[in-house]
Amino acid sequence: MPVQRPFNFSAGPATLPEPVLQQVAAEMLDWGGSGMSVMEMSHRGKEFISIYEQAEADLRELLAVPANFRILFMQGGGLGENAIVPLNLSRGGKVDVAVTGSWSRKSAAEARRYADVQVVAEGSGRNIPGSANTWSLRSDAAYVHVCTNETIDGVEFHELPRIDNGVPLVIDCSSHLLSRPIDWSRVGLAFGGAQKNIGPAGLTLVFVRDDLLGHALDICPSAFNYKTVADNQSMFNTPPTFAIYVAGLVFQWVKQFTYAGLQGLAAMEQRNIDKAALLYTTLDASSLYENRVEADCRSRMNVPFYLKDDALNERFLAEAKAAGLLQLKGHKSVGGMRASIYNAMPLEGVQALVNFLKEFEARHG
Ligand SMILES: *Cc1c(COP(=O)(O)O)cnc(C)c1O
């Protein structure tokens, strides 16, 4: 076992809990006395079915997913869902999108291929453009789309928008899924790629309310038809079995996680709050670094920041790497730095980053 791995701040695919990686390694050649790796099992065999059912039950429990929601284990990623959602839900009609950053902008563009899309509110990339009752929502829209955590911009909805006109809300929660509870009373459909906060790339989770199933356009591929996938317990075609297995171990890890006298998702959320506060406080107190997102919608998961002088960027990244702090480079579209501090990032990792930030500023600020 490695003595101490570096802390990995990648936005995704992202760091995974070390105990999960160790268990995966230990079970790689022989899962549970089956004589097979999970990668080698039939998805219809009793071994894999038990892995799948446990993962689904644990996820449902962790997020308190109501009985009238189906959980689908799909492929295609967040970008795939940008097409799969309108194919299933738009009925060729109207789709309202609130643009709060790069990902919701992409979602609007993709949905335009299938539906009459209207941008009903547009933020600056550093804010959330008002509450939903100020948006120009259409009461005959098929759904309203929101990205609840903008991974590139670092903008997060700390409360889900309340859509009062009865139109279902669709949330892309790829980069903060399982970092906090979800208010299902406000949601019609939620989706997220696994590679940020859940497990390996290749698995996409979809939570869909029953009444939204069964309205897919004729051109919707069968493997992406939510009703078909739901009717077949996510096994209409071969699901991403190994990724589901790893995600299942992550769900177990979250369930057992304790912090500040709390357990499970509540403990995880509290640690995420504390990690983010530690990092933002340090950035705000500094005269070298700057986070530009408005305080009430700063992401707990993705913290973009800029150095006062771009000429220091390369040196910052090199010295961070030498200090055991990996993948801090910001997304190429916005530049600067970004620290992604998902569930699997321990408090010690954020503390190490904060220490480095202060040392670097003392030397170069
Ligand atoms: C990463 C991400 C996506 C894209 O996911 P892919 O799996 O690369 O398709 C979509 N939305 C958000 C919010 C993301 O963070």
The ligand as a Gaussian input file, in Angstrom:
#p B3LYP/6-31G(d) Opt

LIG

0 1
 C      -18.570000      16.816000     -16.289000
 C      -19.903000      17.424000     -16.506000
 C      -20.687000      17.109000     -17.633000
 C      -20.169000      16.260000     -18.791000
 O      -19.996000      14.979000     -18.491000
 P      -19.449000      13.929000     -19.563000
 O      -19.497000      12.685000     -18.783000
 O      -18.068000      14.364000     -19.968000
 O      -20.376000      13.941000     -20.705000
 C      -21.941000      17.664000     -17.731000
 N      -22.410000      18.487000     -16.781000
 C      -21.681000      18.834000     -15.705000
 C      -22.247000      19.775000     -14.698000
 C      -20.407000      18.306000     -15.534000
 O      -19.676000      18.645000     -14.462000

